[in-house]
Structures are given as C-alpha cells and as structure tokens.
C-alpha cells in the first residue's frame, strides 16, 4: 500500500489536519520540479494556489495549508508574514549566489525569450530552500499539536494515578468504582495509542517525502535531515511512552493481573475480526434462504390456484408481524449506516460512546438481521399458508404462528447469555432506560439519538401495545382484534406523543446543562410536532366530520408548519448545511462523502418529501386512499424508518466534523475524574460548529495551567505515582 493511502486510512480522522500534509507536499514537489512556466506571474499564481493563500474563502479550510509560515535560519532573514516566494528573493539577494536572484532571472536584463522560459523555473538552491520552508511549516504544526495533546494526556494521567492511589489504600474498593476507573484506563490508553500512531505516521511521512525529493533532485537530503527529524519534540519525547508503560503496570496492580501482555491485550482496542469470511458465509446463507421463502410468499398471493384467505384474520395480525419486522429492518439500516461510516472514516464509536473492544461491525449486524429476517419470513409463510388452506403443519392453528414469532423475538432480545451480541444489547437497554427515565436519565448523544429514532418508530411502539392486548385479552383465540382496536383509540394518541415529550424534556435538560439557546429551538421543534398529535387526537377520525371545519383547518396548518420547521432544523442544524459560499453551495465547508456528492442534494430534496410521511405516522387518524389502512400504515412506517436512518448518516457526519474542528478524538466523560477537569469553552451560537468559523483556543484539547506540568520538565515520572510505579516495577522485576 502506498504511504498516502496508508496515511489516509490509519490516521486519527479527528486529527486529519494535524498530520503531515503528505499529498500537498507531493504536489509541491511537482510544482518545483516538473512545472514549466511562461512567466513569473504564472509561477507565483500557481504557488499561491498550492500554498492555500490565494483566496482564504475559497475551498475547504481543512484542506488548505497553514497561512502563516515558520521563520527558519535555513531559509534566511525575513519577517514571519513574508510570502514564501519573497523569502527566496531575500536569500538570493543576501547570498549573491551564482544562480542569481528572482529579479535577475525574470528577464529584467533584456535576455532572449528562450532564456526567459528557462529562468521562469527554479534553480536547485531555490527548490531546496522553498521545500525546506514547507518542511519547517509542517514540523511546527506537528510539534505544536503534539505538545498540546501530550499536556492534555498528562493532565488525565495525573488524575488517574491520584485515583489509583486512593483505591490502593482501600482494601475493598466497590465494583462500581473499579468499573468507572477501568473506563478511564481504557480511554487514556486509547489516547496514548493514538499519539503513538500520530508519531509513527508523521515520522514515516517526512522520510518518504525526503526520499521523493532526493529522487527528483539527485541529492541526499534524507540522510542530512535524519538527525534533525529525530531531534524534533514529537519524536524525541519519552513522556507519552513512560505514561503508557506506567498505565500497563497500574492496570496490573489495580485489577490483579500477573502478566503485562495480558494487560496490554485488555487495554488495547480489538482490531478487525479474523473471522470475516465465516460471517460473510453465514450472511450469504441466510440471505439465500430469505429470498427463497420470499418467492414462495409471492407465489402464494399471486397464483390463481391457491385458496382465498380469511382477510379478517389476516388484517388482525398485521400489527403483530409489523411490530417484529420494523425492528429487524432497523437492524439492517443500522448495519448500512455502520458500513458507510466505516468507509468514510466517521468516528461513530466515539460519537455514540461505544467501546471499540465490544462494538459490532456491519458484517455481524447484517448476519444477525438476515437470520431474523429468515425466521420472520418462515413464520409469515406458514401463517399465510394456513389461513389460505393450502398447507398446514399438523393441527396447528394459524394464530399460533404470530405468537411463536413474538416469543422467539423476545427471547432473542432479552436472552441473558452470550449470544446475539449481549454487550451491545445491554448498552441498548441502558440507553433506552435513560430515554424512558427522562428527565432523570443521561443526555449523552446516544440517548438523544435513540430518542430521535423512537419518534420515527411510533407505529412500532403502538404495534407492541396492540400485540400485548391481542394476546392478553384472548382476541387471538377468536381471530378478532375489535376489542383491542377500541382500546387503541385511547392509547394511540398517548403513544404517539410520548417520544416527542421525551425529546422535548431532553432538550430542556441540555439547555440547563450547557446554557446554549440552540436547545430551546430544538425543544420548540418537538413542541410543534406534539401539537399535531394533540389536534389529531381531539378531532378523531376526520372522515366522520364535514369537510374543512375550523378544527380541521387548524390541524392542517399545524401539520404543514411542523413539517417545514422540522425540515429546516434537519438541514441547517442537524446536518449543518445551507452554506452559501463556495465551493459546494447549499452544503457545508467540510464533507466526509465527497465521492458521492449527489447524495447530499438527494437528501436535501427527499427529506422534505419524506418528512410529511413522518408527520402522518404520528397522526392517530385513519386516512382512506383506496387501500387497506393497515397496509397504508406499514408502507409509511417503512418509509419513515428509511428516512430516519438516512438522516442518521449525515447527522453523525456533522457531529464528527464538529469533533474534528475541536480535535476531539477521545472521551473522558465516563472517567471518575471528569468533573475535576476544566472544560473547554464552547461557542455559544445558534448555528452548528461545523457551519461557523469557530477556531479552537490555543489549548484546544482541554484547558490547563502551566504549573500543573512543571514536574514533567524535571522528571519523566509524575509526582502522584512515583512511589506506586516504582513498587510495581520492582515487583515485576523480582518475578522475572
């Protein structure tokens, strides 16, 4: 694999702009060695374009090179703001070298046109000086960011060792304290692993680019600069290496592990599964079975030789099958989302606060979803064949199959053993509990996201309420759902409004926590949606009323206003679109799916249309359009689920870009010392960070005081943990 591709796939995506600009440097080498210029003006124009200073408002700011250049003795005496081309002029004038200055090589002495064409290109000394100036810029950028990140990790390391000191004095620490401390260990170790990756890739990048320069120029600059690169702060520092070793030793001591290798295995994130082929084999097998069963079902409903179904029995069980089918469909959509985020290097694991050691890849999600799909289709086929009288298994009545499907699905979801991704299911239940407990639950991003998903699965919640009523009241024995339909006329408005109420309260809590007025606007969005549910519930089924009563007109106004309000909020705030500048009008500065630019304009158009489908799904009325109402509800509930997970792709992308702007790559919110760390000031704006010109403070990772790190200037060991670490090291040395 070429290094440029390796850098693109292995870098920490939130720090993408702080790595060596390897691609830009390669273009700069082509500019220096392979470009032919007809005039000096053309050459300077090309340089300005490559240097990112031609027009600061043009292009992606995350793709431009830094605007200020580093003053370096190797380039000459000039002001920090002096353009790079003029720096070489100054050096050439000061040194009076044999190649002449830029003024002399531009034909000012009346030379021939052929000489002008040759002199419009660069001399070897000019190339080297300009190239080294760009290297100096990259070194300064990398060293500055490395220093800031290392100081932030030192601060968290100090807090970790302080808490470890307290726990080691306690002979019987509580499991809850140990669990929260373990989260801090894992996150800090992950941060140090990211720093190690950052150092390795940048160090390799400099030698790769020096190698390319030597090949073009025929020099040995790589060997000359080797000692200089190795003496840079980001490569020479041993602080992060010592911290990583100390964390491994502390982890062994706190959690009573005898081998360092085992501690490293528990601390290190788990890579890609080695059983990819096995998962894909089972996925293909389940999909093949599902397609075969689906063909049987189509034949069953379209063939003229089959019997006539009992439609009353069939319609009464549609909500039961739909209540199981929509969560399975949601699992398929979630797998596609994970696949897209992985391909685009969107750090959804950080955004949702997942553990990379237990997170489930898209292949395993699809494998589970395909298995559940095959079971659902098999049950549906047996049910349809029984009610049509074409075939049956023994004397099993048709209504047993929906009951068996529900029981099987509940067993899969609530199975307490290590099957069907137990840890992921537990996290889902905890997050769902936080949503249901609002305003007393957590308001992390994953809880807010799940609350949004629940607003799109109102019909699923209603279907499970209907299922419980259908089997508890005994309607399933009579194959009649009339009794439950009467109960649902009261329950449906309440169920439709609950997810909106949960999200409304979450927004109010977020406003109290952050003071950001954007959450008030978000709460208003859900309040408007709740008004649609309220007016629909008060007016009941509009087919029983005369056309266009005042109440119906008011409902239509609320319906339209709520849809437009929610659409505008999706576009401007949740996705950060509607940037009016160039390039990419109506979108935003930074995009993660640049290769599929059409998808952004598609989602802008489709979301407006599909938003009306969502408003219909939360409306507890029957709409007569010539097809069965249950079939109509099923179609629109499926469309809304598709819209929600399409919305998720761009919502998480926008959150990732906001994290990238602030270089937020690790999360210590679950660490026991989180409340002790000063918070980074957030921009108080009604617009999302990704759609503003927000610039991070100098200490962008976290705020700190210089005196907190003075101990590191004297020693590589931190003052809290010196005695602890030394004792642990002595213990392991004796064992060896």
C-alpha positions in Angstrom: 0.0 0.0 0.0 1.3 3.5 -0.9 2.0 5.7 2.0 -0.5 8.3 1.0 -3.3 5.8 1.2 -1.8 4.3 4.4 -1.9 7.7 6.0 -5.4 8.3 4.9 -6.7 5.1 6.3 -4.6 4.8 9.5 -4.7 8.4 10.8 -7.0 9.6 13.6 -9.7 11.2 11.5 -10.4 14.0 14.0 -6.7 15.0 13.8 -6.5 14.7 10.0 -5.4 18.3 9.5 -2.6 18.0 12.1 -0.7 15.2 10.3 2.0 15.8 7.7 0.3 17.2 4.6 1.8 14.4 2.5 -0.4 14.9 -0.5 0.2 18.7 -0.5 3.9 18.2 -0.3 3.9 15.8 -3.3 2.0 18.4 -5.3 4.5 21.0 -4.2 7.4 18.8 -5.4 5.7 18.5 -8.8 5.4 22.3 -8.8 9.1 22.8 -8.0 10.5 20.2 -10.4 8.0 19.3 -13.2 6.1 22.5 -13.9 7.0 24.7 -16.9 6.0 28.4 -16.5 5.8 31.0 -19.2 6.1 34.0 -16.8 6.9 34.7 -13.2 3.3 35.8 -12.6 2.1 32.4 -13.7 4.6 30.7 -11.4 3.6 32.9 -8.4 -0.1 32.3 -9.1 0.5 28.5 -9.1 2.5 28.8 -5.8 -0.3 30.8 -4.1 -2.8 28.2 -5.1 -0.7 25.4 -3.7 0.1 27.4 -0.6 -3.6 28.0 0.1 -3.3 31.8 0.4 -4.7 32.9 -2.9 -8.2 33.3 -1.5 -8.9 32.3 2.1 -12.6 32.0 1.5 -12.1 29.6 -1.4 -12.0 25.8 -0.9 -12.2 23.6 2.1 -10.4 25.2 5.0 -9.5 21.8 6.4 -7.6 21.0 3.1 -5.6 24.2 3.0 -2.1 24.6 4.2 -1.4 26.9 7.1 -1.4 30.6 6.2 1.5 31.6 8.3 5.0 30.3 7.7 7.7 29.4 10.1 10.7 31.6 10.4 13.8 29.4 10.0 17.5 30.0 9.9 17.8 27.6 7.0 15.7 29.9 4.8 17.1 33.3 5.6 16.2 36.5 7.5 12.7 37.6 6.8 9.5 38.5 8.7 7.1 35.8 9.7 4.4 37.1 7.4 6.8 37.4 4.4 5.5 35.3 1.4 7.5 32.2 0.7 8.5 33.4 -2.8 9.8 36.7 -1.4 11.8 34.8 1.2 13.8 33.1 -1.6 14.3 36.5 -3.2 15.8 37.8 0.1 18.1 34.8 0.4 19.3 35.1 -3.2 19.9 38.8 -2.8 21.7 38.4 0.5 23.9 35.4 -0.6 24.7 36.7 -4.1 24.8 33.1 -5.3 25.8 32.2 -8.9 22.2 31.4 -9.9 21.0 35.0 -9.5 18.0 36.4 -7.7 14.4 36.2 -8.8 14.6 39.7 -10.1 17.5 38.8 -12.4 16.1 35.5 -13.7 12.8 37.1 -14.8 14.4 38.7 -17.8 14.9 42.2 -16.5 18.3 42.4 -18.2 16.8 42.0 -21.7 17.7 38.4 -22.3 16.2 36.3 -25.1 12.7 34.6 -24.9 14.3 31.2 -24.6 16.4 32.3 -21.6 13.2 33.8 -20.1 11.4 30.5 -20.4 14.3 28.7 -18.7 14.7 31.3 -16.0 11.0 31.2 -15.1 11.7 27.8 -13.5 13.6 27.3 -10.2 17.2 26.7 -9.6 18.3 23.8 -7.4 19.1 26.1 -4.5 15.8 27.9 -4.8 14.0 24.5 -4.8 15.7 23.3 -1.7 15.1 26.5 0.2 11.4 26.6 -0.7 11.0 22.9 0.0 12.7 23.2 3.4 10.5 26.1 4.3 7.4 23.9 3.7 9.0 21.2 5.9 9.5 23.8 8.6 5.9 24.7 8.5 4.8 21.0 8.8 7.2 20.5 11.7 5.9 23.5 13.6 2.3 22.4 13.1 3.0 18.8 14.2 5.1 19.8 17.2 2.6 22.4 18.4 -0.3 19.9 18.2 1.7 17.1 19.8 2.7 19.3 22.7 -0.9 20.3 23.3 -2.2 16.8 23.1 0.6 15.4 25.3 -0.2 18.0 28.0 -3.8 17.1 27.9 -3.0 13.4 28.4 -0.6 14.3 31.2 -3.4 16.1 33.0 -5.7 13.0 32.7 -2.8 10.7 33.7 -2.2 12.8 36.9 -5.9 12.4 37.8 -5.8 8.7 37.0 -2.8 8.0 39.3 -4.3 10.1 42.0 -7.5 8.0 42.0 -5.3 4.8 41.8 -3.5 6.0 45.0 -6.8 6.2 46.8 -8.0 2.8 45.6 -4.8 1.1 46.6 -5.2 2.4 50.1 -8.7 0.9 50.2 -8.5 -2.8 50.8 -12.0 -3.5 49.5 -13.0 -1.0 46.7 -16.5 -1.2 45.4 -17.1 -2.8 42.0 -18.8 0.3 40.7 -15.7 2.4 41.5 -13.4 -0.1 39.8 -15.7 -0.2 36.7 -15.6 3.6 36.3 -11.8 3.6 36.9 -11.4 0.9 34.2 -13.2 3.1 31.7 -10.7 5.9 32.5 -7.8 3.4 32.0 -9.2 2.3 28.6 -9.8 5.8 27.3 -6.4 7.1 28.4 -4.6 4.1 26.9 -6.5 4.6 23.7 -5.4 8.2 23.7 -1.7 7.2 24.2 -2.1 4.7 21.4 -3.4 7.4 19.1 -0.4 9.5 20.0 1.9 6.6 19.1 0.1 6.3 15.8 0.5 10.0 15.2 4.2 10.0 15.9 4.9 6.9 13.7 2.9 8.1 10.7 4.4 11.6 10.8 8.0 10.3 11.2 7.5 7.9 8.3 5.9 10.7 6.2 8.9 13.0 6.5 11.3 10.3 5.3 9.0 9.3 2.5 8.8 12.9 1.2 12.6 13.4 1.6 13.1 10.3 -0.4 10.9 11.7 -3.2 12.8 14.9 -3.1 16.1 13.1 -3.4 14.9 11.1 -6.4 13.8 14.2 -8.2 16.8 16.4 -7.2 19.5 13.8 -7.2 20.6 14.8 -3.7 21.0 13.1 -0.2 18.7 15.4 1.7 17.1 12.4 3.5 20.4 11.5 5.2 21.2 15.1 6.0 17.8 15.7 7.7 17.5 12.4 9.5 19.2 13.7 12.7 17.1 16.9 12.6 13.8 15.0 12.4 14.8 12.6 15.1 15.5 15.6 17.4 12.0 17.1 17.0 9.7 17.3 20.0 7.1 14.9 18.6 9.6 12.1 18.0 12.1 12.7 20.9 9.6 13.0 23.7 9.6 10.0 26.0 6.8 11.3 28.3 3.9 9.5 26.5 6.0 6.3 26.3 6.6 6.3 30.0 2.9 7.0 30.7 1.9 4.1 28.5 4.2 1.7 30.4 3.0 3.1 33.8 -0.6 2.6 32.8 0.1 -1.0 32.0 1.7 -1.6 35.3 -1.0 0.2 37.2 -3.7 -1.8 35.4 -1.9 -5.0 36.5 -1.8 -3.8 40.1 -5.4 -2.5 40.4 -7.1 -5.4 38.6 -4.7 -8.1 39.9 -3.2 -9.2 36.6 0.2 -11.1 36.7 1.3 -10.6 33.1 1.9 -7.3 31.3 1.0 -9.0 27.9 -2.5 -9.8 29.3 -2.9 -6.2 30.5 -1.9 -4.9 27.0 -4.5 -7.2 25.4 -7.2 -5.9 27.7 -6.3 -2.3 27.3 -5.8 -2.3 23.5 -8.8 -1.9 21.2 -9.7 -5.0 19.3 -9.0 -4.9 15.6 -11.0 -6.2 12.7 -12.4 -9.7 13.2 -10.3 -12.5 11.9 -13.5 -14.5 11.0 -14.8 -12.1 8.3 -15.2 -15.0 5.8 -17.1 -17.0 8.3 -19.5 -14.1 9.0 -20.0 -13.5 5.3 -20.7 -17.2 4.6 -23.5 -17.3 7.2 -24.8 -13.9 5.9 -25.0 -15.3 2.3 -26.7 -18.5 3.5 -29.4 -16.6 5.5 -30.0 -14.2 2.6 -30.4 -17.1 0.2 -32.9 -18.8 2.4 -34.8 -15.5 2.8 -35.1 -14.9 -0.9 -36.3 -18.5 -1.5 -39.1 -18.0 1.2 -40.0 -14.6 -0.3 -40.5 -16.2 -3.7 -42.9 -18.8 -2.1 -44.9 -16.0 -0.4 -45.2 -14.1 -3.7 -46.4 -17.2 -5.5 -48.8 -17.9 -2.6 -50.5 -14.5 -3.1 -50.4 -14.3 -6.9 -51.1 -17.8 -8.1 -54.8 -18.4 -9.2 -54.7 -21.9 -7.9 -54.3 -21.1 -4.2 -57.3 -20.7 -1.9 -58.9 -17.5 -0.8 -57.5 -16.1 2.5 -59.6 -15.2 5.6 -58.8 -11.4 5.3 -60.3 -10.5 8.7 -57.8 -12.9 10.4 -55.0 -11.7 8.2 -55.7 -8.0 8.9 -55.9 -8.5 12.7 -52.4 -9.9 12.8 -50.7 -7.3 10.5 -49.7 -5.1 13.5 -48.1 -8.2 15.2 -45.9 -9.1 12.2 -45.2 -5.4 11.6 -44.1 -4.9 15.2 -41.4 -7.5 14.7 -40.5 -6.6 11.1 -39.7 -2.9 11.7 -37.0 -3.5 14.4 -35.4 -6.1 12.1 -35.5 -3.6 9.3 -33.9 -1.0 11.6 -31.1 -3.5 12.3 -30.5 -3.7 8.5 -30.4 0.0 8.2 -28.1 0.4 11.2 -25.7 -2.1 9.5 -25.7 0.0 6.4 -25.0 3.2 8.4 -22.1 1.5 10.2 -20.7 0.4 6.8 -20.9 3.9 5.4 -19.3 5.5 8.5 -16.5 2.9 8.4 -15.8 3.6 4.7 -15.8 7.3 5.2 -13.8 7.1 8.5 -16.5 8.8 10.5 -15.7 8.0 14.2 -19.2 6.9 15.2 -17.7 4.8 18.1 -16.5 8.0 19.8 -19.7 9.9 19.0 -22.0 7.2 20.4 -19.6 6.5 23.3 -19.2 2.8 22.3 -16.4 0.5 23.4 -14.3 -0.4 20.4 -13.5 -3.7 22.1 -17.1 -4.8 22.0 -18.7 -2.8 19.2 -20.2 -4.9 16.4 -19.1 -4.5 12.8 -21.5 -4.2 9.9 -21.0 -7.8 8.8 -22.1 -9.2 12.1 -25.1 -6.8 12.2 -26.2 -7.9 8.8 -25.6 -11.6 9.7 -28.0 -11.3 12.7 -30.5 -9.2 10.8 -30.5 -11.8 7.9 -31.1 -14.7 10.4 -34.0 -12.8 12.0 -35.4 -12.0 8.5 -35.4 -15.7 7.5 -37.2 -16.6 10.7 -39.8 -13.8 10.2 -40.4 -14.9 6.6 -40.7 -18.5 7.5 -43.3 -17.8 10.2 -45.2 -15.4 7.8 -45.3 -18.1 5.1 -46.6 -20.8 7.5 -49.3 -18.3 8.7 -50.4 -17.4 5.2 -50.5 -21.0 4.0 -52.6 -22.0 7.0 -55.2 -19.2 6.7 -55.5 -19.9 2.9 -56.0 -23.6 3.5 -53.2 -24.6 1.2 -51.0 -26.3 3.7 -50.6 -26.7 7.4 -48.3 -28.4 9.9 -50.4 -30.9 11.8 -53.3 -29.3 13.5 -51.5 -26.1 14.5 -54.0 -23.2 14.2 -52.9 -20.1 12.2 -52.9 -17.8 15.2 -50.1 -19.8 16.9 -47.5 -18.6 14.4 -47.7 -14.9 15.3 -47.5 -15.9 19.0 -44.4 -18.1 18.3 -42.8 -15.3 16.4 -43.3 -12.8 19.2 -42.0 -15.2 21.9 -38.9 -16.0 19.8 -38.2 -12.4 19.1 -38.4 -11.5 22.9 -36.1 -14.4 23.7 -33.5 -13.1 21.2 -33.8 -9.6 22.6 -33.7 -10.4 26.3 -31.6 -13.5 26.2 -29.1 -13.0 29.1 -26.4 -15.3 27.8 -23.5 -14.6 25.4 -25.5 -14.8 22.2 -26.8 -12.2 19.7 -24.3 -9.5 20.9 -25.1 -9.4 24.6 -23.0 -6.4 25.4 -24.5 -4.4 22.6 -28.0 -5.3 23.7 -27.2 -4.4 27.3 -25.9 -0.9 26.1 -29.1 -0.5 24.1 -31.3 -1.3 27.1 -29.3 1.1 29.3 -29.7 3.8 26.7 -33.4 3.1 26.3 -33.8 3.2 30.1 -32.2 6.7 30.1 -34.7 7.8 27.5 -37.7 6.4 29.4 -36.4 7.9 32.6 -36.2 11.4 31.1 -35.8 14.0 32.8 -33.8 11.8 35.2 -31.7 9.9 32.7 -28.5 10.7 30.8 -28.4 13.2 28.0 -25.4 11.8 26.1 -25.5 11.8 22.3 -26.6 8.2 22.0 -29.6 8.8 24.3 -30.6 11.9 22.2 -30.1 9.9 19.1 -32.2 6.9 20.3 -34.9 9.4 21.3 -35.0 10.7 17.7 -35.2 7.1 16.4 -38.2 6.4 18.8 -40.0 9.4 17.3 -39.8 7.6 14.0 -40.9 4.2 15.4 -44.2 5.4 16.9 -46.1 2.7 14.9 -43.7 0.1 16.3 -44.5 1.1 19.9 -48.2 1.1 19.0 -47.9 -2.4 17.4 -46.3 -3.9 20.5 -49.1 -2.3 22.6 -51.6 -3.9 20.3 -49.8 -7.3 20.4 -49.9 -7.3 24.2 -53.6 -6.5 24.1 -54.3 -9.1 21.4 -52.8 -12.0 23.3 -53.6 -10.9 26.9 -57.3 -10.3 26.3 -57.8 -13.5 24.3 -58.6 -11.9 21.0 -56.1 -14.2 19.3 -58.3 -17.2 20.2 -61.3 -15.6 18.4 -59.1 -14.3 15.5 -60.6 -10.8 16.1 -58.9 -7.6 17.0 -62.0 -5.4 17.5 -61.7 -5.2 21.3 -58.1 -4.1 21.1 -58.9 -1.5 18.3 -61.3 0.2 20.7 -58.7 0.3 23.4 -56.1 1.7 21.0 -58.3 4.7 20.1 -57.4 6.0 23.5 -53.8 4.6 23.7 -52.6 5.7 20.3 -52.6 9.5 20.9 -50.7 8.9 24.1 -48.2 6.6 22.5 -47.7 9.0 19.6 -46.9 11.8 21.9 -44.6 10.1 24.3 -41.4 10.0 22.2 -41.9 13.7 21.3 -42.3 14.5 25.0 -39.1 12.6 25.9 -37.1 14.5 23.3 -38.7 17.8 24.5 -37.5 17.2 28.0 -34.1 16.1 26.9 -33.7 19.4 25.0 -34.7 21.4 28.1 -32.2 19.4 30.3 -29.4 20.0 27.7 -30.2 23.8 27.8 -29.9 23.7 31.6 -26.6 21.9 31.4 -25.0 23.9 28.6 -26.8 27.2 28.5 -26.8 27.0 24.7 -30.0 28.5 23.2 -29.9 26.1 20.3 -31.6 23.5 22.6 -34.5 25.8 23.1 -35.1 25.9 19.4 -34.8 22.1 19.3 -37.4 21.8 22.1 -39.7 24.1 20.1 -39.5 21.7 17.2 -40.8 18.8 19.3 -43.4 21.0 20.8 -44.8 21.8 17.4 -44.8 18.1 16.5 -46.7 17.4 19.7 -49.3 19.9 18.7 -50.1 17.9 15.6 -50.6 14.8 17.7 -52.8 16.8 20.1 -55.1 18.2 17.4 -55.4 14.8 15.7 -56.4 13.2 19.0 -59.0 15.9 19.7 -60.6 15.7 16.3 -60.5 11.9 15.9 -61.3 10.4 12.5 -61.9 13.3 10.1 -63.9 11.0 7.8 -66.8 11.4 10.3 -66.9 15.2 10.1 -68.0 17.6 7.5 -65.2 18.9 5.2 -63.0 21.8 6.3 -64.2 22.5 9.8 -62.2 25.2 11.7 -60.6 22.4 13.8 -59.5 20.6 10.6 -58.1 23.7 9.1 -56.1 24.3 12.3 -54.8 20.8 12.2 -53.7 21.2 8.5 -51.9 24.4 9.4 -50.1 22.7 12.3 -49.3 19.8 10.0 -47.6 22.0 7.4 -45.8 24.2 9.9 -44.4 21.3 11.9 -43.1 19.6 8.8 -41.4 22.7 7.4 -39.9 23.6 10.8 -38.5 20.1 11.3 -37.2 20.0 7.8 -35.4 23.3 8.2 -33.9 22.2 11.5 -32.7 19.0 9.9 -30.9 20.8 7.2 -29.5 23.8 9.0 -28.7 22.5 12.5 -28.6 18.7 12.4 -26.7 18.5 9.2 -25.0 21.9 9.2 -26.0 22.6 5.5 -27.1 25.8 3.7 -23.6 27.2 3.5 -24.0 29.9 0.8 -20.3 30.3 0.0 -18.1 28.4 -2.5 -17.4 25.6 -3.2 -20.4 23.3 -2.9 -23.3 25.8 -2.4 -26.1 24.8 0.0 -23.8 22.3 1.7 -21.0 23.0 4.2 -17.3 23.6 4.3 -16.2 20.0 5.1 -17.8 16.9 3.7 -16.9 13.3 4.5 -18.7 11.8 1.5 -17.1 13.8 -1.2 -17.0 10.9 -3.7 -20.8 10.8 -3.5 -21.7 14.5 -3.7 -25.0 13.7 -5.3 -26.2 12.1 -2.0 -26.2 15.5 -0.3 -28.5 17.1 -2.8 -30.6 13.9 -2.8 -31.1 14.0 1.0 -32.0 17.8 0.8 -34.8 17.0 -1.6 -36.0 13.6 -0.3 -36.1 14.7 3.3 -38.7 17.4 2.6 -41.0 14.9 0.9 -40.5 12.1 3.5 -41.0 14.5 6.4 -44.7 14.5 5.5 -44.7 10.7 5.8 -43.3 11.0 9.3 -46.0 13.5 10.3 -48.6 11.1 9.0 -47.1 8.2 11.1 -47.6 10.2 14.4 -51.1 11.2 13.4 -53.6 8.9 15.1 -56.3 9.0 12.3 -57.3 6.7 9.6 -56.8 8.0 6.0 -58.9 6.5 3.3 -56.9 6.5 0.0 -58.4 3.3 -1.5 -56.1 0.7 0.2 -56.4 -1.1 3.5 -55.4 1.2 6.3 -53.0 -1.3 7.9 -51.2 -1.7 4.6 -51.0 2.1 4.2 -49.6 2.4 7.7 -47.0 -0.3 7.0 -45.8 1.5 3.9 -45.4 4.9 5.6 -43.8 3.4 8.7 -41.2 1.7 6.5 -40.6 5.0 4.5 -40.2 6.9 7.8 -37.7 4.3 9.1 -35.7 4.7 5.9 -35.8 8.5 6.2 -34.6 8.4 9.8 -31.5 6.2 9.1 -30.7 8.3 6.0 -30.9 11.3 8.3 -28.5 9.5 10.7 -25.8 9.2 8.1 -25.5 13.0 7.8 -26.3 13.8 11.4 -23.4 11.7 12.7 -21.2 13.0 9.9 -21.9 16.6 11.1 -21.1 15.6 14.7 -17.8 14.0 13.5 -16.9 17.3 11.8 -17.6 19.3 14.9 -15.3 17.0 16.8 -12.7 17.3 14.1 -12.8 21.1 14.3 -12.0 20.9 18.1 -9.7 17.8 17.5 -11.8 15.9 20.0 -10.7 12.2 19.5 -11.1 10.7 22.9 -13.8 11.0 25.5 -13.3 11.0 29.3 -16.9 11.8 30.2 -17.2 8.4 31.9 -13.9 8.7 33.8 -14.3 9.3 37.6 -12.2 12.5 37.4 -14.2 14.0 34.6 -15.8 16.7 36.9 -12.3 17.7 38.1 -11.0 18.7 34.6 -11.7 22.2 33.4 -14.0 22.2 30.4 -13.1 23.7 27.0 -15.3 26.8 26.3 -17.8 26.0 23.6 -19.0 28.6 21.1 -22.5 29.9 22.1 -24.1 30.1 18.7 -27.4 29.1 17.3 -25.6 27.5 14.3 -23.7 24.2 14.5 -19.9 24.5 14.9 -19.4 22.8 11.5 -21.1 25.8 9.8 -19.3 28.5 11.6 -15.7 29.9 11.5 -15.1 28.7 15.1 -11.4 28.4 15.9 -10.3 26.3 18.8 -8.4 28.1 21.7 -4.7 27.7 21.9 -5.1 24.8 24.3 -7.8 23.2 22.2 -7.9 19.7 23.8 -8.5 20.9 27.3 -7.7 23.9 29.5 -4.8 23.6 31.9 -2.3 25.6 33.9 1.4 25.6 33.1 2.4 24.9 36.7 0.5 21.6 36.6 3.1 20.3 34.2 6.3 21.8 35.7 7.1 18.5 37.2 7.4 17.0 33.8 10.2 19.4 32.9 12.4 17.9 35.6 11.4 14.2 35.5 9.6 11.8 33.3 7.7 10.4 36.3 4.6 12.1 37.7 4.6 13.1 41.3 1.5 11.2 42.4 2.6 7.9 41.0 6.4 7.7 41.6 6.2 5.5 44.6 3.4 3.4 43.2 5.0 2.8 39.8 8.4 2.0 41.4 6.9 -0.5 43.7 5.0 -2.2 40.9 8.1 -2.3 38.7 10.2 -3.8 41.5 7.5 -6.5 42.0 7.6 -7.5 38.3 11.4 -7.4 38.2 11.6 -9.8 41.1 9.2 -12.2 39.3 11.4 -12.1 36.3 
